[in-house]
Amino acid sequence: MKVSDIFNNGRASLSFEVFPPKSDSSFESVKEATEKIALLSPSFMSVTYGAGGGTSRYTLDIAKNIQENYGVPTLAHLTCVSSTKETVRARIEDMKVAGIKNVMALRGDIPTGMEDFPREYKHAIELIRELRESNGDFCIGGACYPEVHPESTSAEADLFYLKEKSDAGLNFLTTQMFFDNGLYYSFVERARGIGIDLPIIPGVMPITRASQVERAIALSGSFVPKEFLDIVDRYGSDPVAMAEAGVDYATRQISDLFENGVGNVHVYSMNKPEVASAILNNLSDILG
Ligand SMILES: Cc1cc2nc3c(=O)[nH]c(=O)nc-3n(C[C@H](O)[C@H](O)[C@H](O)COP(=O)(O)OP(=O)(O)OC[C@H]3O[C@@H](n4cnc5c(N)ncnc54)[C@H](O)[C@@H]3O)c2cc1C
């Protein structure tokens, strides 16, 4: 099933993101966590791609397992900047063989402190074109940044390249995490203003540990509203209360997005079935 069908069905739904194991020894525990999330029947699950690493093959193993054994559509991520054309082509062929219908086409972060990475790709658009030319009949998603990609010289330049990337053959966009829905709404308005008419799926990350806040900001550059910082101040030293408050904040964000007409919200569930399950329970009446 193509995930673009989900975005157009007019119903409120949640999808969840998981990441593959970082080492061979953690494969079974990660697989188990992703299976528990699959049993919650999300609209789809995305599986991230660890650029360059020796475990990048696990993205497909996890995605295939969820799709074939749990009947949940999957979206397999693929990055290009630290790979050769040969590797990327091989990965695309592997996806076809694995029956993957949905691909998140990403550049990936430019490797730091690594002089000899291949430099055969500069931007995600090159990967998108390659996927389109591969005859894979893929539904292709791309990344976007309501708070502007950290390398961009300006919001206008970022949006210009996003339009170019969208026109190269994307079916939908998923946003970087944000903690203030106003940033998402104004971004969608600006994107529509320059003619990007693809579904723009909001990405929400439930922060359930105080230590996650700094890491999330460092990775995404996201603005964290005072309301959320106050929650961390109040509950940060109590892990149980912090987890509950983090899930509550994410639930309120998602609920507001649904109220404002969003169909599917993508939750960065980080291999935590208990977080995915708590959010689904909180929203059970809305999700029906
Ligand atoms: C939803 C989502 C999922 C992600 N999943 C993963 C994952 O699984 N694995 C992983 O390693 N990383 C992942 N990332 C992180 C992503 O790889 C990084 O943010 C990366 O730095 C940019 O990737 P991109 O595909 O957005 O790049 P691009 O679209 O290439 O954009 C990167 C930068 O280049 C600029 N740009 C684009 N095209 C041009 C051009 N033609 N000329 C000049 N400038 C240009 C853009 O404005 C932007 O500043 C994800 C991010 C998001 C939002």
The ligand as an SDF file (V2000), in Angstrom:
LIG
                    3D

 53 58  0  0  0  0  0  0  0  0999 V2000
   11.3520   13.5560    8.3230 C   0  0  0  0  0  0  0  0  0  0  0  0
   12.8420   13.3760    8.3910 C   0  0  0  0  0  0  0  0  0  0  0  0
   13.3920   12.0970    8.3590 C   0  0  0  0  0  0  0  0  0  0  0  0
   14.7900   11.9130    8.4080 C   0  0  0  0  0  0  0  0  0  0  0  0
   15.3060   10.6380    8.3980 N   0  0  0  0  0  0  0  0  0  0  0  0
   16.6470   10.4440    8.3960 C   0  0  0  0  0  0  0  0  0  0  0  0
   17.2230    9.1300    8.3120 C   0  0  0  0  0  0  0  0  0  0  0  0
   16.5170    8.1230    8.2680 O   0  0  0  0  0  0  0  0  0  0  0  0
   18.5790    9.0020    8.3160 N   0  0  0  0  0  0  0  0  0  0  0  0
   19.3990   10.1020    8.3530 C   0  0  0  0  0  0  0  0  0  0  0  0
   20.6390    9.9280    8.3360 O   0  0  0  0  0  0  0  0  0  0  0  0
   18.8980   11.3700    8.4210 N   0  0  0  0  0  0  0  0  0  0  0  0
   17.5530   11.5610    8.4550 C   0  0  0  0  0  0  0  0  0  0  0  0
   17.0280   12.8400    8.5040 N   0  0  0  0  0  0  0  0  0  0  0  0
   17.9430   13.9840    8.6150 C   0  0  0  0  0  0  0  0  0  0  0  0
   18.3670   14.5400    7.2130 C   0  0  0  0  0  0  0  0  0  0  0  0
   19.1290   13.5560    6.5460 O   0  0  0  0  0  0  0  0  0  0  0  0
   19.1850   15.8110    7.4550 C   0  0  0  0  0  0  0  0  0  0  0  0
   18.3790   16.8220    7.9700 O   0  0  0  0  0  0  0  0  0  0  0  0
   20.0190   16.3030    6.2810 C   0  0  0  0  0  0  0  0  0  0  0  0
   20.9240   17.2910    6.7680 O   0  0  0  0  0  0  0  0  0  0  0  0
   19.2300   16.9400    5.1470 C   0  0  0  0  0  0  0  0  0  0  0  0
   18.5580   16.0090    4.4120 O   0  0  0  0  0  0  0  0  0  0  0  0
   17.4780   16.4810    3.2740 P   0  0  0  0  0  0  0  0  0  0  0  0
   17.0210   15.2560    2.6060 O   0  0  0  0  0  0  0  0  0  0  0  0
   16.4930   17.3990    3.8660 O   0  0  0  0  0  0  0  0  0  0  0  0
   18.4870   17.2870    2.3100 O   0  0  0  0  0  0  0  0  0  0  0  0
   18.2760   18.3160    1.1010 P   0  0  0  0  0  0  0  0  0  0  0  0
   16.8810   18.3700    0.6390 O   0  0  0  0  0  0  0  0  0  0  0  0
   19.3340   18.0080    0.1130 O   0  0  0  0  0  0  0  0  0  0  0  0
   18.5830   19.7330    1.8070 O   0  0  0  0  0  0  0  0  0  0  0  0
   19.7680   19.9270    2.5580 C   0  0  0  0  0  0  0  0  0  0  0  0
   20.1810   21.3980    2.5090 C   0  0  0  0  0  0  0  0  0  0  0  0
   20.6090   21.7350    1.1830 O   0  0  0  0  0  0  0  0  0  0  0  0
   19.7960   22.7840    0.6620 C   0  0  0  0  0  0  0  0  0  0  0  0
   19.6010   22.4440   -0.7530 N   0  0  0  0  0  0  0  0  0  0  0  0
   18.7760   21.5200   -1.2610 C   0  0  0  0  0  0  0  0  0  0  0  0
   18.9250   21.4470   -2.5990 N   0  0  0  0  0  0  0  0  0  0  0  0
   19.8770   22.3510   -2.9370 C   0  0  0  0  0  0  0  0  0  0  0  0
   20.4950   22.7420   -4.1680 C   0  0  0  0  0  0  0  0  0  0  0  0
   20.1350   22.1960   -5.3210 N   0  0  0  0  0  0  0  0  0  0  0  0
   21.4570   23.6940   -4.1270 N   0  0  0  0  0  0  0  0  0  0  0  0
   21.8370   24.2640   -2.9610 C   0  0  0  0  0  0  0  0  0  0  0  0
   21.2780   23.9460   -1.7590 N   0  0  0  0  0  0  0  0  0  0  0  0
   20.3230   22.9890   -1.7550 C   0  0  0  0  0  0  0  0  0  0  0  0
   18.5200   22.7890    1.4810 C   0  0  0  0  0  0  0  0  0  0  0  0
   17.9040   24.0800    1.5080 O   0  0  0  0  0  0  0  0  0  0  0  0
   19.0650   22.3830    2.8490 C   0  0  0  0  0  0  0  0  0  0  0  0
   19.6320   23.4780    3.5090 O   0  0  0  0  0  0  0  0  0  0  0  0
   15.6490   13.0550    8.4840 C   0  0  0  0  0  0  0  0  0  0  0  0
   15.0770   14.3400    8.5380 C   0  0  0  0  0  0  0  0  0  0  0  0
   13.7020   14.5060    8.4930 C   0  0  0  0  0  0  0  0  0  0  0  0
   13.1100   15.8890    8.5690 C   0  0  0  0  0  0  0  0  0  0  0  0
  1  2  1  0
  2  3  1  0
  2 52  2  0
  3  4  2  0
  4  5  1  0
  4 50  1  0
  5  6  2  0
  6  7  1  0
  6 13  1  0
  7  8  2  0
  7  9  1  0
  9 10  1  0
 10 11  2  0
 10 12  1  0
 12 13  2  0
 13 14  1  0
 14 15  1  0
 14 50  1  0
 15 16  1  0
 16 17  1  0
 16 18  1  0
 18 19  1  0
 18 20  1  0
 20 21  1  0
 20 22  1  0
 22 23  1  0
 23 24  1  0
 24 25  2  0
 24 26  1  0
 24 27  1  0
 27 28  1  0
 28 29  2  0
 28 30  1  0
 28 31  1  0
 31 32  1  0
 32 33  1  0
 33 34  1  0
 33 48  1  0
 34 35  1  0
 35 36  1  0
 35 46  1  0
 36 37  1  0
 36 45  1  0
 37 38  2  0
 38 39  1  0
 39 40  1  0
 39 45  2  0
 40 41  1  0
 40 42  2  0
 42 43  1  0
 43 44  2  0
 44 45  1  0
 46 47  1  0
 46 48  1  0
 48 49  1  0
 50 51  2  0
 51 52  1  0
 52 53  1  0
M  END
$$$$
